Amino acid sequence: MFDFFSHPQNVLHLSSRVLGTGLALLLAGIYGAYLYNGHLPIVALVSMHAMTIIGPTLLKVGYVMRLLAQHRLSKPVARALA
């Protein structure tokens, strides 16, 4: 698993997925918790409110992952002297 995170290109692709998931959770949570006018069971309503918290959290984590991956991609690769 650590081998996956040692390659910045893999982290960059994962950050895109995390950002997309966070955005989808946030938008679905906002719609279900605040904009939907129908009746929802309490479990669904609590889930929608939780998604309005989890979504932005994933956005922040994905953004930091993207920044770190881009920073690592911009550095020159250290070459071993042989």
Rosetta blueprint (number, residue, H / E / L):
1 M L
2 F H
3 D H
4 F H
5 F H
6 S L
7 H L
8 P H
9 Q H
10 N H
11 V H
12 L H
13 H H
14 L H
15 S H
16 S H
17 R H
18 V H
19 L H
20 G H
21 T H
22 G H
23 L H
24 A H
25 L H
26 L H
27 L H
28 A H
29 G H
30 I H
31 Y H
32 G H
33 A H
34 Y H
35 L H
36 Y L
37 N L
38 G L
39 H L
40 L L
41 P L
42 I H
43 V H
44 A H
45 L H
46 V H
47 S H
48 M H
49 H H
50 A H
51 M H
52 T H
53 I H
54 I H
55 G H
56 P H
57 T H
58 L H
59 L H
60 K H
61 V H
62 G H
63 Y H
64 V H
65 M H
66 R H
67 L H
68 L H
69 A H
70 Q H
71 H H
72 R H
73 L H
74 S H
75 K L
76 P L
77 V L
78 A L
79 R L
80 A L
81 L L
82 A L
